[in-house]
Amino acid sequence: MNSSSTYGIFDVFGDNSGREAHLSGRVAEALMAQAPDLFDSTPKIEKIDVLATKLP
């Protein structure tokens, strides 16, 4: 759903272990603990894999 109240965060990691460490870390834990006060619904976390990039 796209609207003026939809936001996204895009983080990049060198490997899957870095991504998992980030998602299970203290910042993520604190955000999820505050989610009911900050958001209308539970944040949706989607993991994607970059298949190609184009650097300048």
PDB file of N, H, CA, C and O in Angstrom:
ATOM      1  N   MET A   1       0.840  -1.170   0.000  1.00  0.00           N
ATOM      2  CA  MET A   1       0.000   0.000   0.000  1.00  0.00           C
ATOM      3  C   MET A   1       0.885   1.233   0.000  1.00  0.00           C
ATOM      4  O   MET A   1       1.795   1.337   0.822  1.00  0.00           O
ATOM      5  N   ASN A   2       0.641   2.147  -0.885  1.00  0.00           N
ATOM      6  H   ASN A   2      -0.099   2.062  -1.553  1.00  0.00           H
ATOM      7  CA  ASN A   2       1.372   3.396  -0.942  1.00  0.00           C
ATOM      8  C   ASN A   2       0.474   4.525  -0.491  1.00  0.00           C
ATOM      9  O   ASN A   2      -0.646   4.668  -0.982  1.00  0.00           O
ATOM     10  N   SER A   3       0.952   5.323   0.434  1.00  0.00           N
ATOM     11  H   SER A   3       1.862   5.207   0.833  1.00  0.00           H
ATOM     12  CA  SER A   3       0.218   6.490   0.886  1.00  0.00           C
ATOM     13  C   SER A   3       1.201   7.435   1.549  1.00  0.00           C
ATOM     14  O   SER A   3       2.385   7.123   1.679  1.00  0.00           O
ATOM     15  N   SER A   4       0.713   8.574   1.961  1.00  0.00           N
ATOM     16  H   SER A   4      -0.248   8.827   1.855  1.00  0.00           H
ATOM     17  CA  SER A   4       1.595   9.531   2.616  1.00  0.00           C
ATOM     18  C   SER A   4       1.984   9.074   4.014  1.00  0.00           C
ATOM     19  O   SER A   4       2.817   9.708   4.660  1.00  0.00           O
ATOM     20  N   SER A   5       1.396   7.988   4.487  1.00  0.00           N
ATOM     21  H   SER A   5       0.719   7.472   3.962  1.00  0.00           H
ATOM     22  CA  SER A   5       1.755   7.464   5.801  1.00  0.00           C
ATOM     23  C   SER A   5       2.499   6.134   5.715  1.00  0.00           C
ATOM     24  O   SER A   5       2.617   5.423   6.713  1.00  0.00           O
ATOM     25  N   THR A   6       2.999   5.795   4.533  1.00  0.00           N
ATOM     26  H   THR A   6       2.904   6.373   3.722  1.00  0.00           H
ATOM     27  CA  THR A   6       3.785   4.586   4.350  1.00  0.00           C
ATOM     28  C   THR A   6       5.250   4.982   4.197  1.00  0.00           C
ATOM     29  O   THR A   6       5.591   5.821   3.363  1.00  0.00           O
ATOM     30  N   TYR A   7       6.112   4.375   5.005  1.00  0.00           N
ATOM     31  H   TYR A   7       5.836   3.693   5.683  1.00  0.00           H
ATOM     32  CA  TYR A   7       7.525   4.705   4.986  1.00  0.00           C
ATOM     33  C   TYR A   7       8.340   3.433   4.871  1.00  0.00           C
ATOM     34  O   TYR A   7       7.859   2.342   5.180  1.00  0.00           O
ATOM     35  N   GLY A   8       9.569   3.579   4.429  1.00  0.00           N
ATOM     36  H   GLY A   8       9.960   4.465   4.179  1.00  0.00           H
ATOM     37  CA  GLY A   8      10.449   2.426   4.330  1.00  0.00           C
ATOM     38  C   GLY A   8      11.854   2.775   4.764  1.00  0.00           C
ATOM     39  O   GLY A   8      12.283   3.926   4.682  1.00  0.00           O
ATOM     40  N   ILE A   9      12.554   1.777   5.219  1.00  0.00           N
ATOM     41  H   ILE A   9      12.206   0.842   5.286  1.00  0.00           H
ATOM     42  CA  ILE A   9      13.967   1.900   5.561  1.00  0.00           C
ATOM     43  C   ILE A   9      14.693   0.836   4.755  1.00  0.00           C
ATOM     44  O   ILE A   9      14.289  -0.327   4.746  1.00  0.00           O
ATOM     45  N   PHE A  10      15.747   1.226   4.089  1.00  0.00           N
ATOM     46  H   PHE A  10      16.075   2.170   4.096  1.00  0.00           H
ATOM     47  CA  PHE A  10      16.522   0.303   3.266  1.00  0.00           C
ATOM     48  C   PHE A  10      17.915   0.204   3.861  1.00  0.00           C
ATOM     49  O   PHE A  10      18.670   1.176   3.830  1.00  0.00           O
ATOM     50  N   ASP A  11      18.261  -0.943   4.397  1.00  0.00           N
ATOM     51  H   ASP A  11      17.647  -1.732   4.422  1.00  0.00           H
ATOM     52  CA  ASP A  11      19.586  -1.187   4.957  1.00  0.00           C
ATOM     53  C   ASP A  11      20.320  -2.183   4.079  1.00  0.00           C
ATOM     54  O   ASP A  11      19.704  -3.064   3.480  1.00  0.00           O
ATOM     55  N   VAL A  12      21.633  -2.046   4.004  1.00  0.00           N
ATOM     56  H   VAL A  12      22.134  -1.330   4.492  1.00  0.00           H
ATOM     57  CA  VAL A  12      22.458  -2.924   3.175  1.00  0.00           C
ATOM     58  C   VAL A  12      23.521  -3.580   4.058  1.00  0.00           C
ATOM     59  O   VAL A  12      24.136  -2.928   4.901  1.00  0.00           O
ATOM     60  N   PHE A  13      23.724  -4.880   3.846  1.00  0.00           N
ATOM     61  H   PHE A  13      23.224  -5.410   3.160  1.00  0.00           H
ATOM     62  CA  PHE A  13      24.687  -5.641   4.633  1.00  0.00           C
ATOM     63  C   PHE A  13      25.562  -6.471   3.706  1.00  0.00           C
ATOM     64  O   PHE A  13      25.145  -6.851   2.612  1.00  0.00           O
ATOM     65  N   GLY A  14      26.760  -6.741   4.152  1.00  0.00           N
ATOM     66  H   GLY A  14      27.099  -6.431   5.040  1.00  0.00           H
ATOM     67  CA  GLY A  14      27.710  -7.508   3.348  1.00  0.00           C
ATOM     68  C   GLY A  14      27.334  -8.970   3.203  1.00  0.00           C
ATOM     69  O   GLY A  14      27.702  -9.619   2.224  1.00  0.00           O
ATOM     70  N   ASP A  15      26.597  -9.489   4.183  1.00  0.00           N
ATOM     71  H   ASP A  15      26.297  -8.961   4.978  1.00  0.00           H
ATOM     72  CA  ASP A  15      26.180 -10.888   4.117  1.00  0.00           C
ATOM     73  C   ASP A  15      24.948 -11.096   4.990  1.00  0.00           C
ATOM     74  O   ASP A  15      24.519 -10.194   5.709  1.00  0.00           O
ATOM     75  N   ASN A  16      24.398 -12.285   4.916  1.00  0.00           N
ATOM     76  H   ASN A  16      24.747 -13.018   4.332  1.00  0.00           H
ATOM     77  CA  ASN A  16      23.167 -12.580   5.639  1.00  0.00           C
ATOM     78  C   ASN A  16      23.363 -12.556   7.153  1.00  0.00           C
ATOM     79  O   ASN A  16      22.442 -12.193   7.884  1.00  0.00           O
ATOM     80  N   SER A  17      24.535 -12.933   7.632  1.00  0.00           N
ATOM     81  H   SER A  17      25.284 -13.229   7.038  1.00  0.00           H
ATOM     82  CA  SER A  17      24.765 -12.923   9.081  1.00  0.00           C
ATOM     83  C   SER A  17      24.742 -11.497   9.631  1.00  0.00           C
ATOM     84  O   SER A  17      24.271 -11.269  10.745  1.00  0.00           O
ATOM     85  N   GLY A  18      25.243 -10.548   8.864  1.00  0.00           N
ATOM     86  H   GLY A  18      25.625 -10.733   7.959  1.00  0.00           H
ATOM     87  CA  GLY A  18      25.168  -9.143   9.259  1.00  0.00           C
ATOM     88  C   GLY A  18      23.737  -8.646   9.300  1.00  0.00           C
ATOM     89  O   GLY A  18      23.349  -7.914  10.211  1.00  0.00           O
ATOM     90  N   ARG A  19      22.957  -9.045   8.315  1.00  0.00           N
ATOM     91  H   ARG A  19      23.271  -9.639   7.575  1.00  0.00           H
ATOM     92  CA  ARG A  19      21.541  -8.669   8.271  1.00  0.00           C
ATOM     93  C   ARG A  19      20.806  -9.240   9.466  1.00  0.00           C
ATOM     94  O   ARG A  19      20.040  -8.532  10.120  1.00  0.00           O
ATOM     95  N   GLU A  20      21.030 -10.523   9.762  1.00  0.00           N
ATOM     96  H   GLU A  20      21.652 -11.099   9.231  1.00  0.00           H
ATOM     97  CA  GLU A  20      20.349 -11.165  10.893  1.00  0.00           C
ATOM     98  C   GLU A  20      20.767 -10.544  12.225  1.00  0.00           C
ATOM     99  O   GLU A  20      19.934 -10.371  13.114  1.00  0.00           O
ATOM    100  N   ALA A  21      22.043 -10.210  12.368  1.00  0.00           N
ATOM    101  H   ALA A  21      22.720 -10.351  11.645  1.00  0.00           H
ATOM    102  CA  ALA A  21      22.520  -9.565  13.588  1.00  0.00           C
ATOM    103  C   ALA A  21      21.831  -8.216  13.780  1.00  0.00           C
ATOM    104  O   ALA A  21      21.459  -7.859  14.898  1.00  0.00           O
ATOM    105  N   HIS A  22      21.665  -7.478  12.703  1.00  0.00           N
ATOM    106  H   HIS A  22      21.967  -7.768  11.795  1.00  0.00           H
ATOM    107  CA  HIS A  22      20.999  -6.174  12.763  1.00  0.00           C
ATOM    108  C   HIS A  22      19.530  -6.337  13.159  1.00  0.00           C
ATOM    109  O   HIS A  22      19.033  -5.616  14.024  1.00  0.00           O
ATOM    110  N   LEU A  23      18.843  -7.280  12.529  1.00  0.00           N
ATOM    111  H   LEU A  23      19.247  -7.866  11.826  1.00  0.00           H
ATOM    112  CA  LEU A  23      17.415  -7.460  12.784  1.00  0.00           C
ATOM    113  C   LEU A  23      17.125  -8.019  14.172  1.00  0.00           C
ATOM    114  O   LEU A  23      16.017  -7.855  14.683  1.00  0.00           O
ATOM    115  N   SER A  24      18.089  -8.667  14.777  1.00  0.00           N
ATOM    116  H   SER A  24      18.989  -8.801  14.362  1.00  0.00           H
ATOM    117  CA  SER A  24      17.878  -9.217  16.114  1.00  0.00           C
ATOM    118  C   SER A  24      18.609  -8.408  17.186  1.00  0.00           C
ATOM    119  O   SER A  24      18.675  -8.825  18.343  1.00  0.00           O
ATOM    120  N   GLY A  25      19.150  -7.265  16.806  1.00  0.00           N
ATOM    121  H   GLY A  25      19.096  -6.926  15.867  1.00  0.00           H
ATOM    122  CA  GLY A  25      19.912  -6.433  17.730  1.00  0.00           C
ATOM    123  C   GLY A  25      19.053  -5.567  18.638  1.00  0.00           C
ATOM    124  O   GLY A  25      17.824  -5.619  18.596  1.00  0.00           O
ATOM    125  N   ARG A  26      19.727  -4.768  19.460  1.00  0.00           N
ATOM    126  H   ARG A  26      20.725  -4.725  19.494  1.00  0.00           H
ATOM    127  CA  ARG A  26      19.050  -3.951  20.464  1.00  0.00           C
ATOM    128  C   ARG A  26      18.184  -2.851  19.865  1.00  0.00           C
ATOM    129  O   ARG A  26      17.116  -2.557  20.401  1.00  0.00           O
ATOM    130  N   VAL A  27      18.613  -2.240  18.775  1.00  0.00           N
ATOM    131  H   VAL A  27      19.481  -2.479  18.339  1.00  0.00           H
ATOM    132  CA  VAL A  27      17.815  -1.178  18.164  1.00  0.00           C
ATOM    133  C   VAL A  27      16.507  -1.745  17.620  1.00  0.00           C
ATOM    134  O   VAL A  27      15.440  -1.170  17.837  1.00  0.00           O
ATOM    135  N   ALA A  28      16.590  -2.869  16.916  1.00  0.00           N
ATOM    136  H   ALA A  28      17.457  -3.335  16.739  1.00  0.00           H
ATOM    137  CA  ALA A  28      15.379  -3.500  16.395  1.00  0.00           C
ATOM    138  C   ALA A  28      14.465  -3.928  17.538  1.00  0.00           C
ATOM    139  O   ALA A  28      13.246  -3.776  17.449  1.00  0.00           O
ATOM    140  N   GLU A  29      15.038  -4.453  18.595  1.00  0.00           N
ATOM    141  H   GLU A  29      16.028  -4.577  18.667  1.00  0.00           H
ATOM    142  CA  GLU A  29      14.252  -4.883  19.753  1.00  0.00           C
ATOM    143  C   GLU A  29      13.540  -3.691  20.394  1.00  0.00           C
ATOM    144  O   GLU A  29      12.368  -3.791  20.758  1.00  0.00           O
ATOM    145  N   ALA A  30      14.239  -2.571  20.532  1.00  0.00           N
ATOM    146  H   ALA A  30      15.191  -2.490  20.237  1.00  0.00           H
ATOM    147  CA  ALA A  30      13.633  -1.372  21.115  1.00  0.00           C
ATOM    148  C   ALA A  30      12.529  -0.818  20.222  1.00  0.00           C
ATOM    149  O   ALA A  30      11.484  -0.395  20.717  1.00  0.00           O
ATOM    150  N   LEU A  31      12.752  -0.817  18.924  1.00  0.00           N
ATOM    151  H   LEU A  31      13.601  -1.160  18.522  1.00  0.00           H
ATOM    152  CA  LEU A  31      11.734  -0.330  17.990  1.00  0.00           C
ATOM    153  C   LEU A  31      10.477  -1.183  18.069  1.00  0.00           C
ATOM    154  O   LEU A  31       9.369  -0.653  18.146  1.00  0.00           O
ATOM    155  N   MET A  32      10.641  -2.490  18.051  1.00  0.00           N
ATOM    156  H   MET A  32      11.542  -2.920  17.988  1.00  0.00           H
ATOM    157  CA  MET A  32       9.472  -3.371  18.103  1.00  0.00           C
ATOM    158  C   MET A  32       8.736  -3.250  19.439  1.00  0.00           C
ATOM    159  O   MET A  32       7.515  -3.403  19.483  1.00  0.00           O
ATOM    160  N   ALA A  33       9.455  -2.979  20.520  1.00  0.00           N
ATOM    161  H   ALA A  33      10.447  -2.854  20.484  1.00  0.00           H
ATOM    162  CA  ALA A  33       8.819  -2.798  21.823  1.00  0.00           C
ATOM    163  C   ALA A  33       7.951  -1.540  21.834  1.00  0.00           C
ATOM    164  O   ALA A  33       6.935  -1.487  22.527  1.00  0.00           O
ATOM    165  N   GLN A  34       8.357  -0.525  21.063  1.00  0.00           N
ATOM    166  H   GLN A  34       9.183  -0.567  20.501  1.00  0.00           H
ATOM    167  CA  GLN A  34       7.615   0.731  21.002  1.00  0.00           C
ATOM    168  C   GLN A  34       6.626   0.787  19.845  1.00  0.00           C
ATOM    169  O   GLN A  34       5.895   1.768  19.699  1.00  0.00           O
ATOM    170  N   ALA A  35       6.599  -0.243  19.032  1.00  0.00           N
ATOM    171  H   ALA A  35       7.193  -1.040  19.150  1.00  0.00           H
ATOM    172  CA  ALA A  35       5.757  -0.249  17.826  1.00  0.00           C
ATOM    173  C   ALA A  35       4.291   0.087  18.105  1.00  0.00           C
ATOM    174  O   ALA A  35       3.713   0.866  17.347  1.00  0.00           O
ATOM    175  N   PRO A  36       3.664  -0.450  19.140  1.00  0.00           N
ATOM    176  CA  PRO A  36       2.249  -0.124  19.371  1.00  0.00           C
ATOM    177  C   PRO A  36       2.007   1.371  19.602  1.00  0.00           C
ATOM    178  O   PRO A  36       0.940   1.886  19.270  1.00  0.00           O
ATOM    179  N   ASP A  37       3.000   2.067  20.172  1.00  0.00           N
ATOM    180  H   ASP A  37       3.867   1.648  20.441  1.00  0.00           H
ATOM    181  CA  ASP A  37       2.858   3.500  20.419  1.00  0.00           C
ATOM    182  C   ASP A  37       3.236   4.343  19.209  1.00  0.00           C
ATOM    183  O   ASP A  37       2.799   5.487  19.085  1.00  0.00           O
ATOM    184  N   LEU A  38       4.041   3.784  18.322  1.00  0.00           N
ATOM    185  H   LEU A  38       4.396   2.855  18.423  1.00  0.00           H
ATOM    186  CA  LEU A  38       4.566   4.551  17.191  1.00  0.00           C
ATOM    187  C   LEU A  38       3.796   4.348  15.894  1.00  0.00           C
ATOM    188  O   LEU A  38       3.759   5.243  15.050  1.00  0.00           O
ATOM    189  N   PHE A  39       3.181   3.182  15.727  1.00  0.00           N
ATOM    190  H   PHE A  39       3.211   2.454  16.413  1.00  0.00           H
ATOM    191  CA  PHE A  39       2.574   2.818  14.452  1.00  0.00           C
ATOM    192  C   PHE A  39       1.130   2.375  14.626  1.00  0.00           C
ATOM    193  O   PHE A  39       0.721   1.942  15.704  1.00  0.00           O
ATOM    194  N   ASP A  40       0.369   2.490  13.547  1.00  0.00           N
ATOM    195  H   ASP A  40       0.702   2.842  12.671  1.00  0.00           H
ATOM    196  CA  ASP A  40      -1.019   2.021  13.551  1.00  0.00           C
ATOM    197  C   ASP A  40      -1.105   0.502  13.526  1.00  0.00           C
ATOM    198  O   ASP A  40      -2.077  -0.077  14.011  1.00  0.00           O
ATOM    199  N   SER A  41      -0.092  -0.142  12.962  1.00  0.00           N
ATOM    200  H   SER A  41       0.698   0.328  12.568  1.00  0.00           H
ATOM    201  CA  SER A  41      -0.061  -1.599  12.894  1.00  0.00           C
ATOM    202  C   SER A  41       1.380  -2.062  13.070  1.00  0.00           C
ATOM    203  O   SER A  41       2.305  -1.250  13.049  1.00  0.00           O
ATOM    204  N   THR A  42       1.567  -3.353  13.240  1.00  0.00           N
ATOM    205  H   THR A  42       0.816  -4.013  13.256  1.00  0.00           H
ATOM    206  CA  THR A  42       2.900  -3.910  13.421  1.00  0.00           C
ATOM    207  C   THR A  42       3.750  -3.658  12.178  1.00  0.00           C
ATOM    208  O   THR A  42       3.301  -3.925  11.063  1.00  0.00           O
ATOM    209  N   PRO A  43       4.975  -3.145  12.351  1.00  0.00           N
ATOM    210  CA  PRO A  43       5.844  -2.927  11.187  1.00  0.00           C
ATOM    211  C   PRO A  43       6.072  -4.223  10.422  1.00  0.00           C
ATOM    212  O   PRO A  43       6.213  -5.294  11.012  1.00  0.00           O
ATOM    213  N   LYS A  44       6.106  -4.109   9.108  1.00  0.00           N
ATOM    214  H   LYS A  44       5.991  -3.239   8.628  1.00  0.00           H
ATOM    215  CA  LYS A  44       6.339  -5.259   8.240  1.00  0.00           C
ATOM    216  C   LYS A  44       7.790  -5.232   7.794  1.00  0.00           C
ATOM    217  O   LYS A  44       8.231  -4.275   7.157  1.00  0.00           O
ATOM    218  N   ILE A  45       8.525  -6.268   8.124  1.00  0.00           N
ATOM    219  H   ILE A  45       8.167  -7.045   8.642  1.00  0.00           H
ATOM    220  CA  ILE A  45       9.936  -6.361   7.742  1.00  0.00           C
ATOM    221  C   ILE A  45      10.044  -7.365   6.608  1.00  0.00           C
ATOM    222  O   ILE A  45       9.691  -8.535   6.757  1.00  0.00           O
ATOM    223  N   GLU A  46      10.535  -6.893   5.478  1.00  0.00           N
ATOM    224  H   GLU A  46      10.822  -5.943   5.357  1.00  0.00           H
ATOM    225  CA  GLU A  46      10.697  -7.754   4.310  1.00  0.00           C
ATOM    226  C   GLU A  46      12.178  -7.811   3.958  1.00  0.00           C
ATOM    227  O   GLU A  46      12.841  -6.780   3.837  1.00  0.00           O
ATOM    228  N   LYS A  47      12.673  -8.996   3.799  1.00  0.00           N
ATOM    229  H   LYS A  47      12.135  -9.833   3.897  1.00  0.00           H
ATOM    230  CA  LYS A  47      14.070  -9.189   3.401  1.00  0.00           C
ATOM    231  C   LYS A  47      14.110  -9.347   1.883  1.00  0.00           C
ATOM    232  O   LYS A  47      13.382 -10.153   1.303  1.00  0.00           O
ATOM    233  N   ILE A  48      14.969  -8.566   1.265  1.00  0.00           N
ATOM    234  H   ILE A  48      15.561  -7.912   1.736  1.00  0.00           H
ATOM    235  CA  ILE A  48      15.132  -8.662  -0.181  1.00  0.00           C
ATOM    236  C   ILE A  48      16.593  -8.933  -0.504  1.00  0.00           C
ATOM    237  O   ILE A  48      17.476  -8.645   0.304  1.00  0.00           O
ATOM    238  N   ASP A  49      16.838  -9.469  -1.647  1.00  0.00           N
ATOM    239  H   ASP A  49      16.120  -9.702  -2.303  1.00  0.00           H
ATOM    240  CA  ASP A  49      18.192  -9.678  -2.133  1.00  0.00           C
ATOM    241  C   ASP A  49      18.391  -8.817  -3.372  1.00  0.00           C
ATOM    242  O   ASP A  49      17.562  -8.827  -4.282  1.00  0.00           O
ATOM    243  N   VAL A  50      19.479  -8.079  -3.404  1.00  0.00           N
ATOM    244  H   VAL A  50      20.152  -8.070  -2.665  1.00  0.00           H
ATOM    245  CA  VAL A  50      19.813  -7.265  -4.575  1.00  0.00           C
ATOM    246  C   VAL A  50      20.432  -8.180  -5.605  1.00  0.00           C
ATOM    247  O   VAL A  50      21.441  -8.833  -5.336  1.00  0.00           O
ATOM    248  N   LEU A  51      19.843  -8.232  -6.772  1.00  0.00           N
ATOM    249  H   LEU A  51      19.024  -7.701  -6.990  1.00  0.00           H
ATOM    250  CA  LEU A  51      20.336  -9.109  -7.831  1.00  0.00           C
ATOM    251  C   LEU A  51      21.320  -8.411  -8.755  1.00  0.00           C
ATOM    252  O   LEU A  51      22.159  -9.058  -9.382  1.00  0.00           O
ATOM    253  N   ALA A  52      21.217  -7.089  -8.839  1.00  0.00           N
ATOM    254  H   ALA A  52      20.536  -6.563  -8.330  1.00  0.00           H
ATOM    255  CA  ALA A  52      22.130  -6.341  -9.693  1.00  0.00           C
ATOM    256  C   ALA A  52      22.218  -4.909  -9.197  1.00  0.00           C
ATOM    257  O   ALA A  52      21.269  -4.393  -8.607  1.00  0.00           O
ATOM    258  N   THR A  53      23.344  -4.271  -9.432  1.00  0.00           N
ATOM    259  H   THR A  53      24.115  -4.691  -9.911  1.00  0.00           H
ATOM    260  CA  THR A  53      23.514  -2.866  -9.086  1.00  0.00           C
ATOM    261  C   THR A  53      24.217  -2.156 -10.220  1.00  0.00           C
ATOM    262  O   THR A  53      24.873  -2.777 -11.056  1.00  0.00           O
ATOM    263  N   LYS A  54      24.069  -0.857 -10.234  1.00  0.00           N
ATOM    264  H   LYS A  54      23.536  -0.353  -9.555  1.00  0.00           H
ATOM    265  CA  LYS A  54      24.764  -0.051 -11.218  1.00  0.00           C
ATOM    266  C   LYS A  54      25.395   1.101 -10.459  1.00  0.00           C
ATOM    267  O   LYS A  54      24.695   1.987  -9.968  1.00  0.00           O
ATOM    268  N   LEU A  55      26.697   1.090 -10.363  1.00  0.00           N
ATOM    269  H   LEU A  55      27.265   0.371 -10.762  1.00  0.00           H
ATOM    270  CA  LEU A  55      27.404   2.146  -9.653  1.00  0.00           C
ATOM    271  C   LEU A  55      27.710   3.292 -10.596  1.00  0.00           C
ATOM    272  O   LEU A  55      27.893   3.087 -11.796  1.00  0.00           O
ATOM    273  N   PRO A  56      27.767   4.496 -10.053  1.00  0.00           N
ATOM    274  CA  PRO A  56      28.058   5.657 -10.924  1.00  0.00           C
ATOM    275  C   PRO A  56      29.449   5.616 -11.527  1.00  0.00           C
ATOM    276  O   PRO A  56      29.826   6.519 -12.274  1.00  0.00           O
TER     277      PRO A  56
END
